[in-house]
Amino acid sequence: MHGLERDWKDKVQFFHVNFRSPAGKELGRRFDVEHLPGLVLVDATGQVQWRLGIGLPRRAEIESRLAKLV
């Protein structure tokens, strides 16, 4: 994701999910992922703090939202 994982690896955890697998389908339901690609930012307590709508956000928007979580 545009180098985000490399740049933020010491601050946040990234998980890649195959939403076609049984476990991925369950996670998709749990976090209300309706569109692919899906991006959900979850805080340390497991609460969704931001969810990607339709389309891809700019890197700056993702980094701004990540900064609010750390």
Protein Blocks (a to p, Z undefined) as FASTA:
>chain_A
ZZlmmmmmmmbccddddfkbmklmmmmmmnopabdcddddddfkopafbdcdedjddfkl
mmmmmmmmZZ
